[in-house]
Amino acid sequence: MIDKKKDSRKKFCIANRFQRKILTLVFFSTVIPMAISVVCLYYFTFYVITWEVGFPDVVAYSIIPAARKVALIAITGFAFSVFLLWLWALEVSHRLAGPLERLCRELDTRISDKEKGFIYFRKKDYLAILAGRINSLLEKIK
């Protein structure tokens, strides 16, 4: 019988080192390109437009507030998209890192002969197919 409290997942808890690595990768792979985009957009708005007009010093003073507004809008939009990507990555990493940790724990109990039988996972967990193959292996070993 599966103990639901023992195997329940905490939604907003980063469970292990593997999950932290996944979330760190997602965070930096979204934040760094977005920060570079905001800086490029700001400088594009400021420098390219002022140099194309022909009077860079005069036009620059009137374009600075517009460039700041464009950068602020871009930062707000990028921050919102990073937040959404972070939530998605948290959900995906829970479905990957949690079952991996549980699989290791279950295999340790089978190896030490503390527990016998098959390994069961939740339907939506990504490693359920691996647990099925391990169960097939356990069946052959018997």
Secondary structure as a PSIPRED ss2 file (coil, helix, strand):
# PSIPRED VFORMAT (PSIPRED V4.0)

   1 M C   1.000  0.000  0.000
   2 I C   1.000  0.000  0.000
   3 D C   1.000  0.000  0.000
   4 K H   0.000  1.000  0.000
   5 K H   0.000  1.000  0.000
   6 K H   0.000  1.000  0.000
   7 D H   0.000  1.000  0.000
   8 S C   1.000  0.000  0.000
   9 R C   1.000  0.000  0.000
  10 K C   1.000  0.000  0.000
  11 K C   1.000  0.000  0.000
  12 F C   1.000  0.000  0.000
  13 C C   1.000  0.000  0.000
  14 I C   1.000  0.000  0.000
  15 A C   1.000  0.000  0.000
  16 N C   1.000  0.000  0.000
  17 R H   0.000  1.000  0.000
  18 F H   0.000  1.000  0.000
  19 Q H   0.000  1.000  0.000
  20 R H   0.000  1.000  0.000
  21 K H   0.000  1.000  0.000
  22 I H   0.000  1.000  0.000
  23 L H   0.000  1.000  0.000
  24 T H   0.000  1.000  0.000
  25 L H   0.000  1.000  0.000
  26 V H   0.000  1.000  0.000
  27 F H   0.000  1.000  0.000
  28 F H   0.000  1.000  0.000
  29 S H   0.000  1.000  0.000
  30 T H   0.000  1.000  0.000
  31 V H   0.000  1.000  0.000
  32 I H   0.000  1.000  0.000
  33 P H   0.000  1.000  0.000
  34 M H   0.000  1.000  0.000
  35 A H   0.000  1.000  0.000
  36 I H   0.000  1.000  0.000
  37 S H   0.000  1.000  0.000
  38 V H   0.000  1.000  0.000
  39 V H   0.000  1.000  0.000
  40 C H   0.000  1.000  0.000
  41 L H   0.000  1.000  0.000
  42 Y H   0.000  1.000  0.000
  43 Y H   0.000  1.000  0.000
  44 F H   0.000  1.000  0.000
  45 T H   0.000  1.000  0.000
  46 F H   0.000  1.000  0.000
  47 Y H   0.000  1.000  0.000
  48 V H   0.000  1.000  0.000
  49 I H   0.000  1.000  0.000
  50 T H   0.000  1.000  0.000
  51 W H   0.000  1.000  0.000
  52 E H   0.000  1.000  0.000
  53 V H   0.000  1.000  0.000
  54 G C   1.000  0.000  0.000
  55 F C   1.000  0.000  0.000
  56 P H   0.000  1.000  0.000
  57 D H   0.000  1.000  0.000
  58 V H   0.000  1.000  0.000
  59 V H   0.000  1.000  0.000
  60 A H   0.000  1.000  0.000
  61 Y H   0.000  1.000  0.000
  62 S H   0.000  1.000  0.000
  63 I H   0.000  1.000  0.000
  64 I H   0.000  1.000  0.000
  65 P H   0.000  1.000  0.000
  66 A H   0.000  1.000  0.000
  67 A H   0.000  1.000  0.000
  68 R H   0.000  1.000  0.000
  69 K H   0.000  1.000  0.000
  70 V H   0.000  1.000  0.000
  71 A H   0.000  1.000  0.000
  72 L H   0.000  1.000  0.000
  73 I H   0.000  1.000  0.000
  74 A H   0.000  1.000  0.000
  75 I H   0.000  1.000  0.000
  76 T H   0.000  1.000  0.000
  77 G H   0.000  1.000  0.000
  78 F H   0.000  1.000  0.000
  79 A H   0.000  1.000  0.000
  80 F H   0.000  1.000  0.000
  81 S H   0.000  1.000  0.000
  82 V H   0.000  1.000  0.000
  83 F H   0.000  1.000  0.000
  84 L H   0.000  1.000  0.000
  85 L H   0.000  1.000  0.000
  86 W H   0.000  1.000  0.000
  87 L H   0.000  1.000  0.000
  88 W H   0.000  1.000  0.000
  89 A H   0.000  1.000  0.000
  90 L H   0.000  1.000  0.000
  91 E H   0.000  1.000  0.000
  92 V H   0.000  1.000  0.000
  93 S H   0.000  1.000  0.000
  94 H H   0.000  1.000  0.000
  95 R H   0.000  1.000  0.000
  96 L H   0.000  1.000  0.000
  97 A H   0.000  1.000  0.000
  98 G H   0.000  1.000  0.000
  99 P H   0.000  1.000  0.000
 100 L H   0.000  1.000  0.000
 101 E H   0.000  1.000  0.000
 102 R H   0.000  1.000  0.000
 103 L H   0.000  1.000  0.000
 104 C H   0.000  1.000  0.000
 105 R H   0.000  1.000  0.000
 106 E H   0.000  1.000  0.000
 107 L H   0.000  1.000  0.000
 108 D H   0.000  1.000  0.000
 109 T H   0.000  1.000  0.000
 110 R H   0.000  1.000  0.000
 111 I H   0.000  1.000  0.000
 112 S C   1.000  0.000  0.000
 113 D C   1.000  0.000  0.000
 114 K C   1.000  0.000  0.000
 115 E C   1.000  0.000  0.000
 116 K C   1.000  0.000  0.000
 117 G C   1.000  0.000  0.000
 118 F C   1.000  0.000  0.000
 119 I C   1.000  0.000  0.000
 120 Y C   1.000  0.000  0.000
 121 F C   1.000  0.000  0.000
 122 R C   1.000  0.000  0.000
 123 K C   1.000  0.000  0.000
 124 K C   1.000  0.000  0.000
 125 D C   1.000  0.000  0.000
 126 Y C   1.000  0.000  0.000
 127 L C   1.000  0.000  0.000
 128 A H   0.000  1.000  0.000
 129 I H   0.000  1.000  0.000
 130 L H   0.000  1.000  0.000
 131 A H   0.000  1.000  0.000
 132 G H   0.000  1.000  0.000
 133 R H   0.000  1.000  0.000
 134 I H   0.000  1.000  0.000
 135 N H   0.000  1.000  0.000
 136 S H   0.000  1.000  0.000
 137 L H   0.000  1.000  0.000
 138 L H   0.000  1.000  0.000
 139 E H   0.000  1.000  0.000
 140 K H   0.000  1.000  0.000
 141 I H   0.000  1.000  0.000
 142 K C   1.000  0.000  0.000
